[in-house]
Amino acid sequence: MLISRSLLQLEAYFFPEVSFTSSPRHSRALSEIRPTIDQMAFKTAVHQIDGKWQLNLRLEVASTEQIPVAISLAVVGLFSANVDSEKAERIVRVNGFSLLYSHSREFIRNLTTRGPYGPVHLPTISFDWQADSQDPAVWLPKTIEAPTEQST
């Protein structure tokens, strides 16, 4: 079997913003926390710069009676795509956000393992809803309050 490089290459990624807060209102330790997709919110943005793609993904999980933690995370990925321009954006959106989300899931699990309630396991999801998006910033499945910029 011949193994070849993917058409989409993740060149770099980083987490410019991470917030994790444990809620003191929960008194018992949990073995793990598993938010459902409807308990999460996402914001995405795509930018093409000098033949490269920059994808921004923000995800949030709000603290509830069932989820004793609040999580907010932003991840930025830089990608190159070796594919014709007609298919490039679809491949970048679906596969790129899937890669960034996968890295975010692992990052959150590792971070929350040290918290009082056990690790947070985010669900596996498909980013097919990104395939035909023409909106540069998409929020799904529910809206998160966008942070307001403060002048200095």
C-alpha positions in Angstrom: 0.0 0.0 0.0 1.3 3.4 -1.0 0.7 6.2 1.6 0.6 9.7 0.2 0.4 13.2 1.7 -3.0 14.7 2.3 -4.1 17.4 -0.1 -4.5 19.6 3.0 -1.5 20.3 5.2 -1.7 21.8 8.6 1.4 24.0 8.8 0.9 25.4 12.3 -1.7 25.9 14.9 -1.9 27.6 18.3 -4.4 28.5 21.0 -4.5 32.3 21.5 -7.2 32.1 24.1 -8.2 29.4 26.7 -10.5 29.7 29.6 -11.5 27.0 32.0 -13.6 27.6 35.1 -14.8 25.1 37.7 -18.2 25.8 39.2 -18.2 25.6 43.1 -21.9 24.8 43.1 -21.2 21.2 42.3 -20.1 19.3 45.4 -19.5 15.8 44.1 -16.6 14.7 42.0 -17.5 13.2 38.6 -15.6 10.5 36.8 -16.0 12.4 33.5 -18.0 15.2 31.8 -19.6 14.6 28.4 -21.3 17.7 27.0 -23.6 17.1 24.0 -23.5 19.1 20.8 -26.5 21.2 21.8 -24.5 22.3 25.0 -21.7 23.7 22.8 -21.4 26.8 20.6 -19.0 27.4 17.7 -17.7 30.4 15.8 -15.7 29.9 12.6 -13.8 32.2 10.3 -11.8 31.5 7.1 -9.2 33.8 5.5 -7.1 33.1 2.4 -3.8 34.9 2.6 -1.0 34.6 0.0 -2.1 31.2 -1.1 -2.4 29.9 2.4 -5.6 29.4 4.5 -6.1 30.7 8.0 -8.9 29.1 10.0 -10.2 30.4 13.3 -12.3 28.2 15.5 -13.9 29.2 18.8 -15.8 26.8 20.9 -17.6 27.3 24.2 -19.3 25.1 26.7 -21.3 26.9 29.4 -21.6 25.7 32.9 -25.0 24.1 33.7 -26.5 21.8 36.3 -25.1 18.8 34.4 -21.8 20.4 33.4 -19.9 21.9 36.3 -17.3 23.7 34.2 -17.3 26.6 31.7 -14.8 26.4 28.8 -13.9 28.9 26.1 -11.2 28.1 23.6 -9.9 29.7 20.4 -7.6 27.9 18.0 -6.0 29.3 14.9 -4.7 27.0 12.1 -2.6 27.8 9.1 -3.0 25.4 6.1 -1.8 24.9 2.6 -4.0 23.1 0.1 -2.6 21.2 -3.0 -5.9 21.2 -4.9 -7.6 23.2 -7.6 -9.2 26.4 -6.4 -12.8 25.1 -7.2 -12.5 22.4 -4.5 -10.0 24.0 -2.2 -12.4 26.0 0.1 -14.7 23.0 0.6 -11.7 20.7 1.5 -10.1 23.4 3.7 -13.4 24.1 5.6 -14.5 20.6 6.3 -11.1 19.0 6.9 -9.4 22.0 8.4 -12.0 22.6 11.0 -12.1 18.9 11.8 -8.4 18.9 12.5 -8.5 22.0 14.6 -11.5 20.6 16.6 -9.7 17.3 17.1 -6.7 19.2 18.6 -9.0 21.3 20.7 -10.8 18.2 22.1 -7.5 16.7 23.2 -6.3 20.0 24.6 -9.5 20.4 26.7 -9.4 16.8 27.9 -5.8 17.2 29.1 -6.5 20.6 30.7 -9.7 19.4 32.6 -8.1 16.2 33.8 -6.4 18.4 36.5 -9.8 19.9 37.5 -12.0 18.7 40.4 -14.6 17.0 38.2 -12.6 14.8 35.9 -11.9 15.2 32.2 -14.2 16.8 29.8 -14.8 14.7 26.7 -16.2 16.7 23.8 -18.3 14.8 21.3 -16.9 13.8 17.9 -18.6 16.0 15.3 -18.7 16.5 11.5 -17.9 19.9 10.0 -19.9 19.1 6.8 -22.1 22.1 7.7 -19.0 24.2 6.8 -18.8 22.9 3.3 -21.0 25.3 1.6 -20.8 28.2 4.0 -20.4 31.6 2.3 -20.5 33.5 5.5 -16.9 34.3 6.7 -18.1 34.0 10.4 -20.6 31.2 11.2 -22.0 30.5 14.6 -23.6 27.0 15.2 -25.5 25.4 16.8 -26.3 28.3 19.2 -25.0 31.9 19.5 -22.3 32.8 22.0 -22.0 36.4 23.1 -19.1 37.8 21.1 -16.5 39.6 23.3 -16.6 43.4 23.0 -13.5 45.2 22.2 -12.4 47.6 24.8 -10.5 50.7 23.9 -7.2 51.4 25.7 
